[in-house]
Amino acid sequence: MPPQTTLPTAPRHVPPERPPRLRLGPTSPRRSLPWVTLGVLLVTGSALAFVVASQRLGQPRAVLAVAHPLAAGHVLAASDLLVVHVASDDPVQPVAAANEPSVLGRPLAVPLLAGAPLTTAALGPPATLTADEAVVAVALKAGQFPTALAPGTRVLVADTGSPDSPAATQAAGVAGSALVGSAVVVDLQPPGDTGEATVVSLRLPARDATLVAAASAAGRVALVQLAPARS
């Protein structure tokens, strides 16, 4: 018998294994409760701050303004001022209406037009003198000036006469005469630790400056407080 030949059998086809399917779908995000709370607080705080700032910026303030033109050196009275309302964010910061008592009786350092806001920088002794004005310093002892003197006070400068003058001469009117009918206090320096005189600087007409200076050097000057000048 002829030998039998065994033919190789073809391998059976085995389908490849499929990988497991992945399920794609929305996943629940992980949230941190403290961070969420902080975010809510920041948003709420920012909103409140914006509301408060808006209210403040939009709220007008009652301030002082000048009722009519005033010259430098003028002593402020209630009739010189009026109350106006300005925005809170106005770059000019006038004196608040509630502080009016603190400016009455004070002089103006600069001239102001009607309607101009009154600021603290506008208060004080006049920055400049006119051609016919001068400032004279007088040394005064207790009893020669009112204790209520302050910058801006209007005074009369009196000549008390020499203490050695006879009584008859004083009675004739030589003593006790007015050297200057109206002067304005621009500065007042109290006595130091060793001094006993108060130095008062007066703004007055230049023609009277030498007369007042001579009387002060002789110890014959006294000041009499006057009412504020009217505009």
C-alpha positions as CSV (number, residue, x, y, z in Angstrom):
1,M,0.0,0.0,0.0
2,P,1.3,3.4,-0.8
3,P,2.1,5.4,2.3
4,Q,-0.5,7.8,3.4
5,T,0.3,11.5,3.5
6,T,-1.2,13.6,6.3
7,L,-2.0,17.1,5.2
8,P,-1.7,19.8,7.8
9,T,-5.0,21.2,8.9
10,A,-5.5,24.9,8.8
11,P,-5.7,26.4,12.2
12,R,-9.1,27.5,13.2
13,H,-9.7,31.3,13.2
14,V,-10.3,32.6,16.7
15,P,-11.7,36.0,16.8
16,P,-9.6,38.5,18.9
17,E,-11.0,39.4,22.2
18,R,-12.6,42.8,22.3
19,P,-11.5,45.2,25.0
20,P,-14.1,46.1,27.6
21,R,-16.3,49.0,26.6
22,L,-15.8,52.3,28.4
23,R,-18.8,54.1,29.5
24,L,-18.6,57.8,28.9
25,G,-21.0,60.0,30.7
26,P,-21.2,63.1,32.9
27,T,-19.4,62.7,36.2
28,S,-20.3,64.6,39.3
29,P,-17.8,67.3,40.0
30,R,-16.2,67.4,43.3
31,R,-16.8,70.6,45.1
32,S,-15.0,71.9,48.2
33,L,-17.6,73.5,50.5
34,P,-15.2,76.0,52.2
35,W,-14.1,77.4,48.9
36,V,-17.7,77.8,47.7
37,T,-18.6,79.6,50.9
38,L,-15.6,81.9,50.6
39,G,-16.6,82.8,47.1
40,V,-20.2,83.6,48.1
41,L,-18.9,85.8,50.9
42,L,-16.5,87.7,48.6
43,V,-19.2,88.4,46.1
44,T,-21.6,89.5,48.8
45,G,-19.0,91.7,50.4
46,S,-18.1,93.4,47.1
47,A,-21.7,94.1,46.3
48,L,-22.3,95.7,49.8
49,A,-19.1,97.8,49.5
50,F,-20.2,99.1,46.1
51,V,-23.6,100.0,47.4
52,V,-22.2,101.9,50.4
53,A,-19.6,103.7,48.2
54,S,-22.3,104.7,45.7
55,Q,-24.5,106.1,48.5
56,R,-21.6,108.1,50.0
57,L,-20.5,109.5,46.7
58,G,-24.0,110.5,45.8
59,Q,-24.9,112.1,49.1
60,P,-24.4,115.9,49.2
61,R,-22.8,117.6,52.1
62,A,-23.9,120.9,53.8
63,V,-20.9,123.3,53.7
64,L,-20.3,127.0,54.1
65,A,-20.0,129.5,51.3
66,V,-19.6,133.3,51.1
67,A,-22.8,135.3,50.8
68,H,-21.2,138.4,49.3
69,P,-17.8,139.7,48.3
70,L,-15.3,139.9,51.2
71,A,-11.9,141.6,51.4
72,A,-8.8,140.1,52.9
73,G,-8.6,140.8,56.6
74,H,-12.4,140.9,56.9
75,V,-13.6,139.3,60.2
76,L,-16.3,136.8,59.5
77,A,-19.8,137.2,60.9
78,A,-22.8,135.0,60.6
79,S,-24.3,137.3,58.0
80,D,-21.3,136.7,55.7
81,L,-22.0,133.0,55.3
82,L,-24.6,130.8,53.8
83,V,-25.1,127.0,53.6
84,V,-24.8,125.2,50.3
85,H,-24.8,121.5,49.3
86,V,-21.9,120.0,47.4
87,A,-21.1,116.4,46.3
88,S,-19.0,114.3,48.7
89,D,-16.4,113.7,46.0
90,D,-15.8,117.3,45.3
91,P,-12.0,118.0,45.3
92,V,-12.6,121.2,47.2
93,Q,-13.2,120.5,50.9
94,P,-15.1,123.5,52.3
95,V,-15.8,124.0,56.0
96,A,-18.8,121.9,57.1
97,A,-22.0,123.9,58.0
98,A,-21.9,122.3,61.4
99,N,-18.6,123.9,62.1
100,E,-19.8,127.5,61.5
101,P,-19.2,128.6,65.1
102,S,-15.5,127.8,64.8
103,V,-15.0,130.3,62.0
104,L,-17.0,133.3,63.3
105,G,-14.8,136.1,64.4
106,R,-11.8,134.9,62.3
107,P,-10.2,137.0,59.6
108,L,-9.9,136.1,55.9
109,A,-6.4,135.6,54.6
110,V,-7.5,136.2,51.0
111,P,-10.4,138.0,49.3
112,L,-13.4,135.9,48.4
113,L,-16.2,136.4,45.8
114,A,-19.9,135.8,46.5
115,G,-20.7,132.1,46.3
116,A,-17.1,131.0,46.8
117,P,-16.7,128.0,49.2
118,L,-15.1,128.8,52.5
119,T,-12.1,126.6,53.2
120,T,-9.7,126.5,56.2
121,A,-6.9,127.7,53.9
122,A,-8.8,131.0,53.4
123,L,-8.8,131.8,57.1
124,G,-6.0,133.6,58.9
125,P,-4.1,136.9,58.8
126,P,-4.0,138.5,55.4
127,A,-1.2,137.2,53.3
128,T,-0.3,140.6,52.0
129,L,-0.7,144.2,53.1
130,T,-2.0,147.0,51.0
131,A,0.2,150.0,50.3
132,D,-1.3,152.1,53.1
133,E,-1.2,149.4,55.8
134,A,1.5,148.2,58.3
135,V,1.9,145.7,61.1
136,V,3.1,146.9,64.5
137,A,4.0,144.7,67.5
138,V,3.1,146.1,70.9
139,A,4.1,144.6,74.3
140,L,1.3,144.6,76.8
141,K,1.0,143.6,80.4
142,A,-2.1,142.1,82.1
143,G,-4.8,144.7,82.3
144,Q,-3.8,146.5,79.1
145,F,-5.8,144.2,76.8
146,P,-9.0,142.1,77.0
147,T,-8.3,138.4,77.7
148,A,-10.6,137.4,74.8
149,L,-8.3,138.8,72.1
150,A,-7.6,136.5,69.2
151,P,-6.4,136.9,65.6
152,G,-9.0,138.8,63.7
153,T,-10.3,140.8,66.6
154,R,-10.9,144.5,65.9
155,V,-9.5,146.9,68.5
156,L,-9.0,150.5,69.3
157,V,-5.4,151.4,70.3
158,A,-5.5,153.9,73.2
159,D,-2.7,156.0,74.6
160,T,-2.9,155.7,78.4
161,G,-0.4,158.5,79.0
162,S,2.8,158.5,81.1
163,P,2.3,157.3,84.7
164,D,4.4,160.3,85.7
165,S,2.0,162.8,84.1
166,P,0.2,165.1,86.6
167,A,-3.4,164.5,87.2
168,A,-4.4,167.9,85.8
169,T,-2.7,167.1,82.4
170,Q,-4.5,163.7,82.2
171,A,-7.8,165.4,83.0
172,A,-7.2,167.8,80.1
173,G,-7.5,164.9,77.7
174,V,-3.8,164.3,76.8
175,A,-3.9,160.9,78.3
176,G,-6.5,158.4,77.3
177,S,-6.7,159.5,73.7
178,A,-7.2,157.1,70.8
179,L,-4.0,156.5,68.7
180,V,-5.9,154.4,66.2
181,G,-9.6,154.1,65.9
182,S,-9.6,150.7,64.4
183,A,-6.9,148.0,64.1
184,V,-7.0,144.3,63.6
185,V,-5.1,141.7,65.7
186,V,-3.1,139.5,63.3
187,D,-1.1,137.5,65.9
188,L,-0.8,137.1,69.7
189,Q,2.1,135.6,71.5
190,P,1.7,134.9,75.2
191,P,4.5,135.7,77.6
192,G,7.3,133.1,77.9
193,D,8.6,131.5,81.0
194,T,10.7,134.5,82.0
195,G,8.7,137.3,80.2
196,E,5.8,139.2,81.6
197,A,4.5,140.9,78.5
198,T,2.2,139.6,75.8
199,V,3.2,140.6,72.3
200,V,0.2,141.5,70.0
201,S,0.7,142.2,66.3
202,L,-1.7,144.8,64.9
203,R,-2.6,145.6,61.3
204,L,-3.3,149.3,61.1
205,P,-2.9,152.3,58.8
206,A,0.7,152.9,57.9
207,R,0.5,156.6,58.9
208,D,-0.1,155.6,62.5
209,A,2.6,152.9,62.7
210,T,5.4,155.1,64.2
211,L,3.1,156.7,66.7
212,V,1.9,153.4,68.0
213,A,5.4,151.9,68.1
214,A,6.7,154.9,70.1
215,A,3.8,154.7,72.6
216,S,4.3,151.0,73.0
217,A,8.0,151.5,73.7
218,A,7.0,153.9,76.5
219,G,4.5,151.5,78.0
220,R,1.5,153.7,77.2
221,V,-0.6,151.4,74.9
222,A,-3.8,149.7,75.8
223,L,-6.2,147.9,73.6
224,V,-10.0,148.1,73.6
225,Q,-12.0,145.4,71.9
226,L,-14.5,146.6,69.3
227,A,-17.4,144.9,67.6
228,P,-16.7,143.1,64.3
229,A,-16.8,145.3,61.2
230,R,-19.8,145.1,59.0
231,S,-19.6,144.6,55.3
